[in-house]
Amino acid sequence: MHRVIPPIGIESFRELREKSCYYIDKTHFIEEILEDSFKVLLFTRPRRFGKTLTMSTLADFLDIRMDSRKLFAGLQVSKNDSLCMQWMNQRPVLFMTLKNINGLDFANAYGVFRTMISDLCIAHAYLAESSMADRNDREVFKRLKRCDGTEIETRESLYTILRMMKMHYGKPVVLIMDEYDVPLANANENGYYLHMLDLIRSFTGKALKTNEFLDFAVITGCLRIAKESIFTGTNNFISNSVSQTEYSDCFGFTEAEVWKMLQDAGLEEHADSVKSWYNGYRFGKSHMYCPWDVLNYVRALQNDPSAKPENYWRNTSHNGIIRSFIERTDLAVHDKIERLLSGECIQEQILEDMTYDTLHSSETNLWSVLYLTGYLTQAESETGMRYLKIPNEEIKTIFADTIASWFEDVVGRMDRRPLFDALWSGNDKEATRLITDILFDTISYFDYREDYYHAFLAGLFAGAGYMVESNREYGLGRPELVVRDRRNRRIIMIESKYSRSENQMLHDCETAMRQINIRQYAHQFLNGYQQIFCYGIAFYGKQCLVKNIQMDEIIQQAKL
């Protein structure tokens, strides 16, 4: 097996190249950027699709303070001699990220914001002594560096720094701003959205409008905040989202790029698993893999060739949007989510201009957010209509796990006493009715089959004060579910089946009952418990059939 070094967590192009990490050449992005015509270009892509690394690559290529020839040697952009001569290390660059701006309240977030400005000033400390910069600007700069600037100076700091850089170098500045909307997302979650919106608007306003000190700006984020909220008055503003064909293969990995990486690592046999778990995103007309997931799985396989695909995206993005969507009782979305989980597509209107404080204001907005943030993607369509689907197995597990957690909470608040009364009394008809009612009121994902229904049944008993055991060895096998009520010395045993048709449910139910008897699941409890209730349960979609094995059958079987 060959060894490649996946750049896990490395977002600096310089660091990646100096450490000889594996790099999929995306430098054609630089050529496309520099051949385009714009003043402000906004890229919106889901998290963990390489936005920061791509911006770092652009910054290192342009930055007048660097000699980047060695870093870009052998890469595609280095072969464009005329472009390199005109642009490589020929522009002053201000590269900044807003992804760390966070706080439980605005005061804390504002403190982090001021620290970010201070860090920018430290990175460009030469400006404090630049004879070309205005003296008043130098004094403001020094205060900003010490985090002593006034509120007005802090709000206009970006414009001030750009002006000083233009004066120092005699050239307009390239501004690269990464994750511009993260402070707004955090603020919306913590209840100070309007204060943060006002801060970001004043911070970027003068800098992005008609500004003689600005050459051009490239900005990244997850969502395109409505122009009237942030980019009001910005001339020659272009937005590029997951729907556009331009730049469609610049963020994420193509199938050819993933295959080449797997070949280089000697892991070609895992191509199908990588594809089913981490592929499926459609940006414009390009089909893309999530790079974060692919890199992590390649690393895992190199350390353990038997490693199975994992959900690496789960803890890198905010999954609360799915939960909040599911919990909306005023929206008829449950059926649509079930269709998505079963592999179907849904047709929805997508709005790409939104504000964070209105994300939950309508069903259209919620579907739009799921699409723009990578939880859904656009499906192929010959009709020209917008169809959405879950992109891959990884995202499906996020939906499924979120639904399972939601179900546990819903059931925990539910009055389950009638169901328990039915099961503890052997009333299989009433149990059938009550379980079917619960199925109709919850979201299911049918392709999980027995696993889904097993989780469903286990969830019914969770937190109800009973001892619940799953697939533990008893008798000659492992019953699916054993529920103990030690205080009253009684037990419920359940074996369930997934039926392929409604007509097959009774047969499957009887098969489950025979399994309980033949494998003698209940025999060891005959001398300790006063009551044993054994049930065979068959599921088909949202239908349920419960059958009770009579106690005398169990005793008779034990005597054989």
Buried (B, 14 or more C-beta within 10 A) or exposed (E): EEEBBBBEEBBBBBEBBEEEBBBBEBBBBBBEBBEBEBBBBBBBBBBBBBBBBBBBBBBBBBBBEBEBEEBBEEBBBBEBEEBBEEBBBBBBBBBBBBBBBBBEEBEEBBEBBBEBBBBBBEEBEEBBEBEEBBEEBBEBBBBBBEEEBEEEBBBBBBBBBBBBBBBBBEBBBBBBBBBBBBBBBBBBBBEBBEBBBEBBBBBBBBBBBEBEBBBBBBBBBBBBBBBEBBBEEBEEBBBBBBBBEEBBBBBBBBBEBBBEBBEBBBBEEBBEBBBBBBBBBBBBEBBBBBBBBBBBBBBBBBEEEEBEBBBBBBEBBEBEBBEEBBEEEEBEBBEBBBEBBEEEBBEBEBBBBBBBBEBBEEBEBBBBBBBBBBBBBBBEEEEEEBBBBBBBBBBBBBBBBBBBBBBBBBBEEEEBEBBBEBBBEBBBEBBBBBBBBBBEEBBBBBEBEEEBBBBBBBBBBEEBEBEBBEEEEBBEBBBBBBBBBEEEEBBBBBBBBBBEEEEBBBEBBBBBBBBBBEBBBBBEBEEEBEBBBBBBBBBBBBBBBBBBBEBEBBEEBBEE
